[in-house]
C-alpha cells in the first residue's frame, strides 16, 4: 500500500471527439498542503488536464481514455462536477466567469456550497479579510469591476466553498504586474493561513515558480520537465525557455 497524494494523476490520456490527443501519458501529484504549479505554453494541454480534474471534460466531448485520476483516495476520472465539488475540489476558472450583473457579495454567496447562514457570515468575513478591496466594493455590480478585482471575486467565490484543494486556472491572465503581485501574495496567505492545498495552472512561469513547492512543465500534451521549484528555478533550460533569461 502507498500513501497517496491528495490529487494523483497516473498515466492520463485525454482525447477530444475521438481524434485530438490533448494529454498523453501524464502523471502528476499534488500532496496535501502543497502548492503545485503546472506550466506550459498555449495549447500544451494544461486546461484539458484541469477540466478532467474538475469533471467538465464531457461538456466538450473530451474523455479520459487511459490512466486514472484519484482525489482524496477516490477515483474521479469519470466523475461529474457536482460530486467533485462536494468533496472540496474547487476550481477558479480561466476568465473568472462571474455573474456579471450580480454584486460582489451576491457572487460570493453563489460560491457557498451547502452552508448555513452563520457559516456564510464567517466565510464572507474570511474572504473580506483576505481581500479588503472586495469589502469596499461588496455592493457593486461585478461586471463593472477592474480585471484584478474580478479575479479577487472569482477567488473569493471559490473560497466560500471551503476548498480542500483549490485549482486556479491562469489567475494572472490579462492582469497588470502590480495586480498579479497582489493576487500571488493572497495565494501565499491562503496556503499559510488557511493551510490550503493549491493546484496552480499558469502560462506566467516566474510568479508561479516563486510560490510553488513543486513544478510540472507540459508541452504538446506531455510533461517534459518536473521537479522541486527551487531546483527548477536554477535549471538553465527553464531559465532560458520559461523564465525568459538568457
Ligand atoms: P491554454 O493556455 O490556451 O489554455 P492549454 O495548455 O490549456 O492552453 P489545452 O486548452 O488543454 O491547452 O489544449 C490542448 C490541446 O487540445 C490543443 O491542441 C487544443 O487545440 C486541443 N483542444 C482543447 N480543447 C478542445 C476541444 N474542446 N475540442 C477539441 N480539441 C481541443
py3Dmol code that shows the C-alpha trace and the ligand (Angstrom):
import py3Dmol

protein = """\
ATOM      1  CA  UNK A   1       0.000   0.000   0.000  1.00  0.00           C
ATOM      2  CA  UNK A   2       1.139   3.526  -0.664  1.00  0.00           C
ATOM      3  CA  UNK A   3       0.216   6.830   0.851  1.00  0.00           C
ATOM      4  CA  UNK A   4      -1.499   8.691  -1.966  1.00  0.00           C
ATOM      5  CA  UNK A   5      -1.271  12.429  -2.507  1.00  0.00           C
ATOM      6  CA  UNK A   6      -4.488  14.440  -2.214  1.00  0.00           C
ATOM      7  CA  UNK A   7      -4.643  14.547  -6.029  1.00  0.00           C
ATOM      8  CA  UNK A   8      -2.947  11.815  -8.001  1.00  0.00           C
ATOM      9  CA  UNK A   9      -2.994  11.617 -11.794  1.00  0.00           C
ATOM     10  CA  UNK A  10      -1.486   8.471 -13.298  1.00  0.00           C
ATOM     11  CA  UNK A  11      -0.653   7.940 -16.945  1.00  0.00           C
ATOM     12  CA  UNK A  12      -3.576  10.009 -18.121  1.00  0.00           C
ATOM     13  CA  UNK A  13      -4.522  10.118 -21.783  1.00  0.00           C
ATOM     14  CA  UNK A  14      -7.277  12.513 -22.791  1.00  0.00           C
ATOM     15  CA  UNK A  15      -8.855  12.561 -26.226  1.00  0.00           C
ATOM     16  CA  UNK A  16     -11.345  15.035 -27.692  1.00  0.00           C
ATOM     17  CA  UNK A  17     -14.006  13.843 -30.110  1.00  0.00           C
ATOM     18  CA  UNK A  18     -12.156  10.565 -30.588  1.00  0.00           C
ATOM     19  CA  UNK A  19      -9.480  12.420 -32.508  1.00  0.00           C
ATOM     20  CA  UNK A  20      -7.297  15.029 -30.821  1.00  0.00           C
ATOM     21  CA  UNK A  21      -4.992  13.522 -28.212  1.00  0.00           C
ATOM     22  CA  UNK A  22      -4.609  16.557 -25.933  1.00  0.00           C
ATOM     23  CA  UNK A  23      -2.962  14.801 -22.974  1.00  0.00           C
ATOM     24  CA  UNK A  24      -0.524  11.934 -23.431  1.00  0.00           C
ATOM     25  CA  UNK A  25       0.608   9.724 -20.566  1.00  0.00           C
ATOM     26  CA  UNK A  26       0.698  12.435 -17.905  1.00  0.00           C
ATOM     27  CA  UNK A  27       1.389  11.604 -14.265  1.00  0.00           C
ATOM     28  CA  UNK A  28       1.273  14.288 -11.608  1.00  0.00           C
ATOM     29  CA  UNK A  29       0.602  14.532  -7.907  1.00  0.00           C
ATOM     30  CA  UNK A  30      -0.473  17.258  -5.525  1.00  0.00           C
ATOM     31  CA  UNK A  31       0.313  16.354  -1.902  1.00  0.00           C
ATOM     32  CA  UNK A  32      -1.883  17.722   0.886  1.00  0.00           C
ATOM     33  CA  UNK A  33      -0.711  21.175   1.953  1.00  0.00           C
ATOM     34  CA  UNK A  34       1.463  21.764  -1.118  1.00  0.00           C
ATOM     35  CA  UNK A  35       1.335  24.343  -3.869  1.00  0.00           C
ATOM     36  CA  UNK A  36       1.913  22.584  -7.183  1.00  0.00           C
ATOM     37  CA  UNK A  37       2.268  24.565 -10.406  1.00  0.00           C
ATOM     38  CA  UNK A  38       1.528  23.243 -13.887  1.00  0.00           C
ATOM     39  CA  UNK A  39       3.205  25.406 -16.513  1.00  0.00           C
ATOM     40  CA  UNK A  40       3.425  25.382 -20.287  1.00  0.00           C
ATOM     41  CA  UNK A  41       2.586  27.442 -23.301  1.00  0.00           C
ATOM     42  CA  UNK A  42      -0.707  27.858 -25.078  1.00  0.00           C
ATOM     43  CA  UNK A  43      -2.162  24.543 -26.229  1.00  0.00           C
ATOM     44  CA  UNK A  44       0.145  22.391 -24.108  1.00  0.00           C
ATOM     45  CA  UNK A  45      -2.810  20.574 -22.540  1.00  0.00           C
ATOM     46  CA  UNK A  46      -2.973  22.285 -19.142  1.00  0.00           C
ATOM     47  CA  UNK A  47      -6.616  23.319 -19.322  1.00  0.00           C
ATOM     48  CA  UNK A  48      -7.589  19.903 -20.616  1.00  0.00           C
ATOM     49  CA  UNK A  49      -5.994  18.289 -17.582  1.00  0.00           C
ATOM     50  CA  UNK A  50      -7.755  20.744 -15.303  1.00  0.00           C
ATOM     51  CA  UNK A  51     -11.095  20.010 -16.968  1.00  0.00           C
ATOM     52  CA  UNK A  52     -10.525  16.327 -16.315  1.00  0.00           C
ATOM     53  CA  UNK A  53      -9.767  17.031 -12.662  1.00  0.00           C
ATOM     54  CA  UNK A  54     -12.878  19.187 -12.223  1.00  0.00           C
ATOM     55  CA  UNK A  55     -15.281  16.958 -14.126  1.00  0.00           C
ATOM     56  CA  UNK A  56     -16.092  19.145 -17.101  1.00  0.00           C
ATOM     57  CA  UNK A  57     -14.391  17.277 -19.957  1.00  0.00           C
ATOM     58  CA  UNK A  58     -17.619  15.686 -21.151  1.00  0.00           C
ATOM     59  CA  UNK A  59     -19.013  19.155 -21.883  1.00  0.00           C
ATOM     60  CA  UNK A  60     -16.571  19.338 -24.782  1.00  0.00           C
ATOM     61  CA  UNK A  61     -16.677  15.748 -25.932  1.00  0.00           C
ATOM     62  CA  UNK A  62     -13.427  15.038 -24.149  1.00  0.00           C
ATOM     63  CA  UNK A  63     -12.673  11.833 -22.298  1.00  0.00           C
ATOM     64  CA  UNK A  64     -10.068  10.272 -20.059  1.00  0.00           C
ATOM     65  CA  UNK A  65      -9.257   7.278 -22.253  1.00  0.00           C
ATOM     66  CA  UNK A  66      -6.341   5.813 -20.288  1.00  0.00           C
ATOM     67  CA  UNK A  67      -4.913   6.136 -16.813  1.00  0.00           C
ATOM     68  CA  UNK A  68      -6.572   7.384 -13.643  1.00  0.00           C
ATOM     69  CA  UNK A  69      -7.299  10.453 -11.567  1.00  0.00           C
ATOM     70  CA  UNK A  70      -7.661   9.990  -7.825  1.00  0.00           C
ATOM     71  CA  UNK A  71      -8.676  12.693  -5.368  1.00  0.00           C
ATOM     72  CA  UNK A  72      -8.918  12.071  -1.628  1.00  0.00           C
ATOM     73  CA  UNK A  73      -8.489   8.346  -2.260  1.00  0.00           C
ATOM     74  CA  UNK A  74     -11.410   8.266  -4.664  1.00  0.00           C
ATOM     75  CA  UNK A  75     -11.437   7.646  -8.410  1.00  0.00           C
ATOM     76  CA  UNK A  76     -12.791  10.836 -10.034  1.00  0.00           C
ATOM     77  CA  UNK A  77     -11.597  10.204 -13.582  1.00  0.00           C
ATOM     78  CA  UNK A  78     -15.161   9.976 -14.887  1.00  0.00           C
ATOM     79  CA  UNK A  79     -16.994  11.766 -12.095  1.00  0.00           C
ATOM     80  CA  UNK A  80     -19.167  14.822 -12.653  1.00  0.00           C
ATOM     81  CA  UNK A  81     -18.508  18.266 -11.240  1.00  0.00           C
ATOM     82  CA  UNK A  82     -21.249  18.108  -8.607  1.00  0.00           C
ATOM     83  CA  UNK A  83     -19.642  15.088  -6.977  1.00  0.00           C
ATOM     84  CA  UNK A  84     -16.132  16.556  -7.195  1.00  0.00           C
ATOM     85  CA  UNK A  85     -17.195  19.903  -5.736  1.00  0.00           C
ATOM     86  CA  UNK A  86     -18.932  18.132  -2.873  1.00  0.00           C
ATOM     87  CA  UNK A  87     -15.549  16.609  -1.995  1.00  0.00           C
ATOM     88  CA  UNK A  88     -13.945  20.041  -1.719  1.00  0.00           C
ATOM     89  CA  UNK A  89     -12.119  20.264  -5.035  1.00  0.00           C
ATOM     90  CA  UNK A  90     -12.965  23.767  -6.238  1.00  0.00           C
ATOM     91  CA  UNK A  91     -11.934  25.495  -9.467  1.00  0.00           C
ATOM     92  CA  UNK A  92     -11.300  29.172 -10.120  1.00  0.00           C
ATOM     93  CA  UNK A  93     -11.915  29.074 -13.881  1.00  0.00           C
ATOM     94  CA  UNK A  94      -9.908  30.874 -16.510  1.00  0.00           C
ATOM     95  CA  UNK A  95     -11.650  34.116 -17.426  1.00  0.00           C
ATOM     96  CA  UNK A  96     -13.242  34.212 -13.944  1.00  0.00           C
ATOM     97  CA  UNK A  97     -16.830  33.532 -15.160  1.00  0.00           C
ATOM     98  CA  UNK A  98     -18.559  35.801 -12.683  1.00  0.00           C
ATOM     99  CA  UNK A  99     -22.257  36.556 -12.676  1.00  0.00           C
ATOM    100  CA  UNK A 100     -21.585  39.940 -14.231  1.00  0.00           C
ATOM    101  CA  UNK A 101     -24.907  41.539 -13.315  1.00  0.00           C
ATOM    102  CA  UNK A 102     -24.790  40.442  -9.687  1.00  0.00           C
ATOM    103  CA  UNK A 103     -22.995  42.341  -6.929  1.00  0.00           C
ATOM    104  CA  UNK A 104     -19.705  41.261  -5.411  1.00  0.00           C
ATOM    105  CA  UNK A 105     -21.458  39.966  -2.329  1.00  0.00           C
ATOM    106  CA  UNK A 106     -24.049  38.065  -4.369  1.00  0.00           C
ATOM    107  CA  UNK A 107     -21.276  36.417  -6.360  1.00  0.00           C
ATOM    108  CA  UNK A 108     -19.624  35.316  -3.124  1.00  0.00           C
ATOM    109  CA  UNK A 109     -22.909  33.873  -1.917  1.00  0.00           C
ATOM    110  CA  UNK A 110     -23.201  31.850  -5.134  1.00  0.00           C
ATOM    111  CA  UNK A 111     -19.946  30.122  -4.250  1.00  0.00           C
ATOM    112  CA  UNK A 112     -21.141  28.836  -0.909  1.00  0.00           C
ATOM    113  CA  UNK A 113     -21.904  25.154  -1.094  1.00  0.00           C
ATOM    114  CA  UNK A 114     -24.398  23.823   1.463  1.00  0.00           C
ATOM    115  CA  UNK A 115     -23.668  26.443   4.104  1.00  0.00           C
ATOM    116  CA  UNK A 116     -25.791  27.700   6.968  1.00  0.00           C
ATOM    117  CA  UNK A 117     -26.330  31.433   7.403  1.00  0.00           C
ATOM    118  CA  UNK A 118     -23.798  31.511  10.242  1.00  0.00           C
ATOM    119  CA  UNK A 119     -21.161  29.698   8.173  1.00  0.00           C
ATOM    120  CA  UNK A 120     -21.902  32.055   5.315  1.00  0.00           C
ATOM    121  CA  UNK A 121     -21.174  35.086   7.516  1.00  0.00           C
ATOM    122  CA  UNK A 122     -17.956  33.563   8.806  1.00  0.00           C
ATOM    123  CA  UNK A 123     -16.794  32.705   5.284  1.00  0.00           C
ATOM    124  CA  UNK A 124     -17.641  36.141   3.919  1.00  0.00           C
ATOM    125  CA  UNK A 125     -15.677  37.830   6.657  1.00  0.00           C
ATOM    126  CA  UNK A 126     -12.752  35.496   5.942  1.00  0.00           C
ATOM    127  CA  UNK A 127     -12.891  36.498   2.251  1.00  0.00           C
ATOM    128  CA  UNK A 128     -13.199  40.200   3.105  1.00  0.00           C
ATOM    129  CA  UNK A 129     -10.227  39.867   5.435  1.00  0.00           C
ATOM    130  CA  UNK A 130      -8.153  38.405   2.578  1.00  0.00           C
ATOM    131  CA  UNK A 131      -9.481  40.962   0.079  1.00  0.00           C
ATOM    132  CA  UNK A 132     -10.309  44.252   1.877  1.00  0.00           C
ATOM    133  CA  UNK A 133     -10.987  45.715  -1.549  1.00  0.00           C
ATOM    134  CA  UNK A 134     -13.935  43.374  -2.017  1.00  0.00           C
ATOM    135  CA  UNK A 135     -15.411  44.590   1.232  1.00  0.00           C
ATOM    136  CA  UNK A 136     -15.286  48.161  -0.043  1.00  0.00           C
ATOM    137  CA  UNK A 137     -16.933  47.047  -3.271  1.00  0.00           C
ATOM    138  CA  UNK A 138     -19.335  44.475  -1.883  1.00  0.00           C
ATOM    139  CA  UNK A 139     -22.475  46.243  -3.139  1.00  0.00           C
ATOM    140  CA  UNK A 140     -21.130  46.964  -6.622  1.00  0.00           C
ATOM    141  CA  UNK A 141     -22.090  45.147  -9.791  1.00  0.00           C
ATOM    142  CA  UNK A 142     -19.271  42.718 -10.629  1.00  0.00           C
ATOM    143  CA  UNK A 143     -19.285  43.428 -14.346  1.00  0.00           C
ATOM    144  CA  UNK A 144     -18.060  46.965 -13.704  1.00  0.00           C
ATOM    145  CA  UNK A 145     -15.048  45.999 -11.578  1.00  0.00           C
ATOM    146  CA  UNK A 146     -11.473  46.061 -12.869  1.00  0.00           C
ATOM    147  CA  UNK A 147      -9.927  42.788 -14.086  1.00  0.00           C
ATOM    148  CA  UNK A 148      -7.936  42.417 -10.887  1.00  0.00           C
ATOM    149  CA  UNK A 149     -10.982  42.967  -8.706  1.00  0.00           C
ATOM    150  CA  UNK A 150     -12.938  40.444 -10.764  1.00  0.00           C
ATOM    151  CA  UNK A 151     -10.169  37.910 -10.233  1.00  0.00           C
ATOM    152  CA  UNK A 152     -10.408  38.581  -6.483  1.00  0.00           C
ATOM    153  CA  UNK A 153     -14.147  37.920  -6.640  1.00  0.00           C
ATOM    154  CA  UNK A 154     -13.513  34.668  -8.524  1.00  0.00           C
ATOM    155  CA  UNK A 155     -11.023  33.502  -5.894  1.00  0.00           C
ATOM    156  CA  UNK A 156     -13.262  34.708  -3.066  1.00  0.00           C
ATOM    157  CA  UNK A 157     -16.243  32.891  -4.523  1.00  0.00           C
ATOM    158  CA  UNK A 158     -14.227  29.649  -4.615  1.00  0.00           C
ATOM    159  CA  UNK A 159     -13.139  30.164  -1.004  1.00  0.00           C
ATOM    160  CA  UNK A 160     -16.804  30.330   0.017  1.00  0.00           C
ATOM    161  CA  UNK A 161     -16.989  26.599  -0.742  1.00  0.00           C
ATOM    162  CA  UNK A 162     -14.163  25.944   1.762  1.00  0.00           C
ATOM    163  CA  UNK A 163     -11.952  24.102  -0.693  1.00  0.00           C
ATOM    164  CA  UNK A 164      -9.682  21.335   0.438  1.00  0.00           C
ATOM    165  CA  UNK A 165      -7.976  21.626  -2.938  1.00  0.00           C
ATOM    166  CA  UNK A 166      -8.184  24.917  -4.804  1.00  0.00           C
ATOM    167  CA  UNK A 167      -7.434  24.719  -8.530  1.00  0.00           C
ATOM    168  CA  UNK A 168      -6.588  28.024 -10.195  1.00  0.00           C
ATOM    169  CA  UNK A 169      -6.643  28.321 -13.996  1.00  0.00           C
ATOM    170  CA  UNK A 170      -4.366  31.172 -15.128  1.00  0.00           C
ATOM    171  CA  UNK A 171      -5.143  33.605 -12.307  1.00  0.00           C
ATOM    172  CA  UNK A 172      -2.776  36.222 -13.730  1.00  0.00           C
ATOM    173  CA  UNK A 173      -4.195  36.211 -17.266  1.00  0.00           C
ATOM    174  CA  UNK A 174      -4.646  39.728 -18.619  1.00  0.00           C
ATOM    175  CA  UNK A 175      -3.727  41.480 -15.374  1.00  0.00           C
ATOM    176  CA  UNK A 176      -1.150  44.231 -14.783  1.00  0.00           C
ATOM    177  CA  UNK A 177       2.073  43.256 -12.972  1.00  0.00           C
ATOM    178  CA  UNK A 178       1.204  45.001  -9.691  1.00  0.00           C
ATOM    179  CA  UNK A 179      -2.178  43.309  -9.575  1.00  0.00           C
ATOM    180  CA  UNK A 180      -0.572  39.955 -10.310  1.00  0.00           C
ATOM    181  CA  UNK A 181       1.767  40.510  -7.352  1.00  0.00           C
ATOM    182  CA  UNK A 182      -1.141  41.169  -5.085  1.00  0.00           C
ATOM    183  CA  UNK A 183      -3.071  38.115  -6.299  1.00  0.00           C
ATOM    184  CA  UNK A 184       0.006  35.978  -5.677  1.00  0.00           C
ATOM    185  CA  UNK A 185       0.527  37.449  -2.203  1.00  0.00           C
ATOM    186  CA  UNK A 186      -3.006  36.408  -1.411  1.00  0.00           C
ATOM    187  CA  UNK A 187      -2.423  32.904  -2.737  1.00  0.00           C
ATOM    188  CA  UNK A 188       0.584  32.732  -0.419  1.00  0.00           C
ATOM    189  CA  UNK A 189      -1.557  33.798   2.542  1.00  0.00           C
ATOM    190  CA  UNK A 190      -4.181  31.189   1.645  1.00  0.00           C
ATOM    191  CA  UNK A 191      -1.638  28.413   1.781  1.00  0.00           C
ATOM    192  CA  UNK A 192      -0.044  29.622   5.028  1.00  0.00           C
ATOM    193  CA  UNK A 193      -3.016  30.967   6.970  1.00  0.00           C
ATOM    194  CA  UNK A 194      -5.748  28.692   5.630  1.00  0.00           C
ATOM    195  CA  UNK A 195      -3.494  25.636   5.103  1.00  0.00           C
ATOM    196  CA  UNK A 196      -4.995  25.152   1.683  1.00  0.00           C
ATOM    197  CA  UNK A 197      -3.681  22.775  -0.971  1.00  0.00           C
ATOM    198  CA  UNK A 198      -3.268  24.586  -4.276  1.00  0.00           C
ATOM    199  CA  UNK A 199      -3.008  23.384  -7.862  1.00  0.00           C
ATOM    200  CA  UNK A 200      -1.947  26.319  -9.985  1.00  0.00           C
ATOM    201  CA  UNK A 201      -2.109  26.315 -13.784  1.00  0.00           C
ATOM    202  CA  UNK A 202      -0.189  29.155 -15.397  1.00  0.00           C
ATOM    203  CA  UNK A 203       1.497  30.459 -18.505  1.00  0.00           C
ATOM    204  CA  UNK A 204       3.169  33.096 -16.330  1.00  0.00           C
ATOM    205  CA  UNK A 205       6.033  30.889 -15.145  1.00  0.00           C
ATOM    206  CA  UNK A 206       8.057  33.268 -12.996  1.00  0.00           C
ATOM    207  CA  UNK A 207       5.366  34.138 -10.444  1.00  0.00           C
ATOM    208  CA  UNK A 208       4.112  30.587 -10.244  1.00  0.00           C
ATOM    209  CA  UNK A 209       7.597  29.196  -9.688  1.00  0.00           C
ATOM    210  CA  UNK A 210       8.224  31.574  -6.810  1.00  0.00           C
ATOM    211  CA  UNK A 211       5.225  30.411  -4.885  1.00  0.00           C
ATOM    212  CA  UNK A 212       5.153  26.704  -5.782  1.00  0.00           C
ATOM    213  CA  UNK A 213       6.779  23.829  -3.947  1.00  0.00           C
ATOM    214  CA  UNK A 214       6.810  21.615  -6.993  1.00  0.00           C
ATOM    215  CA  UNK A 215       6.572  22.396 -10.711  1.00  0.00           C
ATOM    216  CA  UNK A 216       5.499  20.447 -13.794  1.00  0.00           C
ATOM    217  CA  UNK A 217       6.036  21.747 -17.311  1.00  0.00           C
ATOM    218  CA  UNK A 218       3.872  20.457 -20.180  1.00  0.00           C
ATOM    219  CA  UNK A 219       4.468  20.689 -23.896  1.00  0.00           C
ATOM    220  CA  UNK A 220       2.359  19.051 -26.599  1.00  0.00           C
ATOM    221  CA  UNK A 221       0.313  17.059 -24.162  1.00  0.00           C
ATOM    222  CA  UNK A 222       3.246  15.642 -22.182  1.00  0.00           C
ATOM    223  CA  UNK A 223       5.113  16.525 -19.013  1.00  0.00           C
ATOM    224  CA  UNK A 224       8.560  17.422 -20.334  1.00  0.00           C
ATOM    225  CA  UNK A 225      10.149  18.506 -17.061  1.00  0.00           C
ATOM    226  CA  UNK A 226       9.248  18.409 -13.382  1.00  0.00           C
ATOM    227  CA  UNK A 227      10.909  18.937 -10.039  1.00  0.00           C
ATOM    228  CA  UNK A 228      11.013  20.899  -6.802  1.00  0.00           C
ATOM    229  CA  UNK A 229      10.548  24.604  -7.569  1.00  0.00           C
ATOM    230  CA  UNK A 230      13.954  25.705  -6.301  1.00  0.00           C
ATOM    231  CA  UNK A 231      15.663  23.126  -8.479  1.00  0.00           C
ATOM    232  CA  UNK A 232      13.592  24.207 -11.471  1.00  0.00           C
ATOM    233  CA  UNK A 233      14.426  27.879 -10.932  1.00  0.00           C
ATOM    234  CA  UNK A 234      18.129  27.150 -11.155  1.00  0.00           C
ATOM    235  CA  UNK A 235      17.731  24.891 -14.204  1.00  0.00           C
ATOM    236  CA  UNK A 236      19.294  26.641 -17.210  1.00  0.00           C
ATOM    237  CA  UNK A 237      16.769  25.326 -19.734  1.00  0.00           C
ATOM    238  CA  UNK A 238      13.931  26.522 -17.557  1.00  0.00           C
ATOM    239  CA  UNK A 239      15.562  29.931 -17.251  1.00  0.00           C
ATOM    240  CA  UNK A 240      16.049  30.218 -20.965  1.00  0.00           C
ATOM    241  CA  UNK A 241      12.755  28.827 -22.248  1.00  0.00           C
ATOM    242  CA  UNK A 242      10.267  29.600 -19.494  1.00  0.00           C
ATOM    243  CA  UNK A 243      11.629  32.496 -17.466  1.00  0.00           C
ATOM    244  CA  UNK A 244      12.983  34.489 -20.365  1.00  0.00           C
ATOM    245  CA  UNK A 245      16.571  34.789 -19.091  1.00  0.00           C
ATOM    246  CA  UNK A 246      19.444  34.288 -21.473  1.00  0.00           C
TER     247      UNK A 246
END
"""
ligand_1 = """\
31
LIG
P -4.307 27.431 -22.946
O -3.230 28.154 -22.239
O -4.699 28.047 -24.236
O -5.482 27.154 -22.069
P -3.588 24.701 -22.628
O -2.214 24.312 -22.272
O -4.562 24.752 -21.525
O -3.616 26.064 -23.383
P -5.493 22.998 -23.894
O -6.525 24.049 -23.969
O -5.641 21.941 -22.878
O -4.063 23.665 -23.732
O -5.366 22.349 -25.344
C -4.599 21.182 -25.606
C -4.925 20.663 -26.991
O -6.258 20.192 -27.053
C -4.783 21.706 -28.094
O -4.253 21.067 -29.231
C -6.205 22.140 -28.343
O -6.373 22.559 -29.665
C -6.976 20.876 -28.077
N -8.331 21.158 -27.567
C -8.642 21.914 -26.490
N -9.958 21.959 -26.297
C -10.517 21.219 -27.263
C -11.867 20.843 -27.592
N -12.908 21.267 -26.871
N -12.060 20.047 -28.682
C -11.017 19.613 -29.420
N -9.735 19.910 -29.163
C -9.483 20.704 -28.098
"""
view = py3Dmol.view(width=600, height=400)
view.addModel(protein, "pdb")
view.setStyle({"model": 0}, {"cartoon": {"style": "trace"}})
view.addModel(ligand_1, "xyz")
view.setStyle({"model": 1}, {"stick": {}})
view.zoomTo()
view.show()
